[in-house]
């Protein structure tokens, strides 16, 4: 272009809607009656068996292993909640949290190498909003910690109470 030439630029228009604001949802996962002497952790992101990135349990007793964590939630009531963050795994319509055990939890000499899926898809907007409106509240999933073979539970097992339950405090 020569001197004095002008350039007309179209304003960039965006058809993308702004992302809804994300909220942090406190969760508790409790493994009830797990086998003893097995290491557990909640998986962050994709796994690396040599150096797994795991959330350690918040509390371990003879009867239960408890994990406290948070996931981000986006969306509005016109659709299902979208669970995001370092602990949310899987596709949008099938999100879950992995509880790793044995080798998958970094215990290299274990005879177990398992992952347990805790589904997030059955958390309703009503439950989510009730927890977010109550300071210190969380949703808890209680699952059997031991499989029929005596090892750590793996795959997807039904929640003990049939659904996530609101609890008062973490």
Long-range contacts (C-beta under 8 A, 24 or more apart in sequence): 19-74, 20-74, 20-75, 20-76, 21-74, 22-72, 22-73, 22-74, 22-84, 23-72, 23-73, 23-74, 23-132, 24-70, 24-71, 24-72, 24-73, 25-70, 25-71, 25-72, 25-73, 25-83, 25-123, 25-128, 25-131, 25-132, 25-139, 26-68, 26-69, 26-70, 26-131, 26-137, 26-138, 26-139, 26-170, 27-68, 27-69, 27-70, 27-71, 27-97, 27-138, 27-139, 27-140, 27-141, 27-164, 28-66, 28-67, 28-68, 28-69, 28-138, 28-139, 28-140, 28-141, 28-167, 28-170, 29-66, 29-67, 29-69, 29-97, 29-99, 29-118, 29-140, 29-141, 29-143, 30-64, 30-65, 30-66, 30-67, 30-140, 30-141, 30-142, 30-143, 31-64, 31-65, 31-66, 31-99, 31-116, 31-143, 31-144, 31-145, 31-153, 32-63, 32-64, 32-142, 32-143, 32-144, 32-145, 32-160, 33-63, 33-64, 33-144, 33-145, 33-146, 34-64, 34-65, 34-145, 34-146, 34-152, 34-153, 35-145, 35-146, 35-150, 35-151, 35-152, 36-62, 38-101, 38-102, 38-105, 38-107, 38-110, 38-112, 38-151, 38-152, 39-101, 39-102, 39-105, 39-106, 39-107, 39-110, 40-65, 40-99, 40-100, 40-101, 40-105, 40-152, 41-99, 41-100, 41-105, 41-106, 42-67, 42-69, 42-87, 42-97, 42-98, 42-99, 42-100, 43-87, 43-89, 43-97, 43-98, 43-99, 43-100, 43-104, 43-115, 44-86, 44-87, 45-86, 47-98, 47-100, 47-104, 49-103, 49-104, 51-106, 52-100, 52-104, 52-105, 52-106, 54-100, 54-105, 54-106, 55-87, 58-170, 64-145, 65-145, 67-99, 68-138, 68-170, 69-97, 71-97, 71-120, 73-128, 77-125, 80-121, 81-123, 81-125, 81-128, 83-120, 83-123, 88-120, 89-117, 93-121, 94-119, 94-121, 95-119, 95-120, 95-121, 96-120, 96-121, 96-156, 101-151, 101-152, 101-154, 102-151, 102-152, 112-151, 112-152, 114-151, 114-152, 114-153, 114-154, 115-154, 116-143, 116-152, 116-153, 116-154, 116-155, 116-156, 116-157, 117-155, 117-156, 118-143, 119-156, 122-159, 122-163, 122-164, 123-164, 127-164, 127-166, 130-166, 131-166, 134-166, 134-168, 136-168, 136-169, 136-170, 137-166, 137-167, 137-168, 137-169, 138-166, 138-167, 138-169, 138-170, 139-164, 139-165, 139-166, 139-167, 140-164, 140-165, 140-166, 140-167, 141-165
